[in-house]
Amino acid sequence: MYSLNQVSSLLYNYLVEIGLDDVYAKYLNTLILLLLLIIVLYIFDYVLRKIFISVFAKFTSISKTNFDDFLVKNKVPRNVAHIVPIIIAYNAIPFVFNGFIKAQGIILKGLEVFGIVLTLWVVRSLLNTLKDFFKTLPNLKDKPIDSYIQVFMIFLWSIGILLAISILTDIELWKFLTGLGTASAVILLIFKDTILGFVASIQVSINDMVRIGDWISFDNYGADGDVIEINLATVKVQNFDNTITTIPTYALISDSFKNWRGMTNSPGRRIKRALIIKQESINFLAPKDIQKFKKISLITDYIKSRQESITDFNTSNNIDKSILINGRNLTNIGLFRKYADTYLKNHSAINKDMMVMVRQLAPTPQGIPLEVYAFSSDKRWENYEYIMSDIFDHLLAAIPFFDLELFELPSSSSFKNNTKTSLKA
């Protein structure tokens, strides 16, 4: 039986015997052995990849969980298959480069570094598999899994780089780390955003500030849409015009933003909008006006009840009603406010279990704001806008029936009409 060293020298001995120069024979022997090793490694790698992938494919076809599907998707079998050829190469190099001690050392160091990189690839594939699997779990799919995976990968890559440098420089790892401590300020400066992002990711997760799928509005960054990704450095928001806004993760804890999750989880979406009534159109109601408004079915019973109460009060207190301002009276804005309130409470799209109110705000230079405050049962944006528009379509059209006017800034046509009127006069 031949030893491996003797086997590696067979070709060399043959070349010397046929008269080839000793140096050339040595180099040619090494070159041929290296080519044979590359061919063997390629065959091993190819066969192992096929075996691993086919075995995993059969396993995933009968497995009930989708975890193994993610293993195949993230190329875990393919990356694991590369490990065996690396081990073979590492053990074969001393025999291939027999007599070339310096070359052996360089190539072995290169294989050790490549082994570290390959190990990191395998770990990254496994972590990506875990990430994809966790995102399918109901309790974890809205959590910033990407941030944690990235932090762990940065930690592993840092260790891998330190190990690689230690191997290439022949400096022991602990001595290298000791020298690295003096450069910690520079390292902190380089990884500032990463550190800030990591801290922000933890705070965002612990305080449950943002989840994937939340609708957020971030004015400082022009973001208004759904969160589609949270990772270590950035948060991606898909705006409603389908553009993507990227926000630094640490901005979520350093700046102010609005999260609409509370509205989404609530039983209704708020409608809060005001109609501005011209002050000069507001009047007390004479008896003949009250009779006209009684024909409006939504407030007929209210007018009757209020009119009886007001009449009893004025009669018992001997109020002189020859002037409308005396005593208690109905006003057109009061009746319209009651009409709008009753209309909202009878509207099928308004959540009656939440606040429903029509209120008068403080007077402004433009007029009297009459604000509608209610909640739509349907929170979907398109339907919400339709419901709100339907309500205000009706109220805007109803205002003239109460002898009220909306405030509106004059347009150029208003000035033209006034000019024509004055010329005719």
Salt bridges, closest charged atoms under 4 A:
ASP45 OD2 - ARG49 NE 2.95
ASP45 OD1 - HIS82 ND1 2.52
ASP132 OD2 - LYS73 NZ 3.74
ASP142 OD1 - LYS143 NZ 3.42
ASP142 OD2 - ARG211 NE 3.64
ASP146 OD1 - LYS131 NZ 3.90
ASP146 OD1 - LYS135 NZ 3.25
ASP170 OD2 - LYS109 NZ 2.75
ASP208 OD2 - ARG211 NH2 2.55
ASP208 OD2 - ARG261 NH1 3.31
ASP214 OD2 - ARG261 NH2 2.87
GLU229 OE1 - LYS236 NZ 3.98
GLU280 OE2 - LYS278 NZ 3.33
ASP341 OD2 - LYS345 NZ 3.02
GLU371 OE2 - LYS272 NZ 3.25
GLU371 OE1 - ARG359 NE 2.57
ASP378 OD2 - ARG380 NH2 2.80
ASP390 OD2 - HIS347 NE2 3.08
ASP403 OD2 - LYS292 NZ 3.04
GLU405 OE1 - LYS278 NZ 3.33
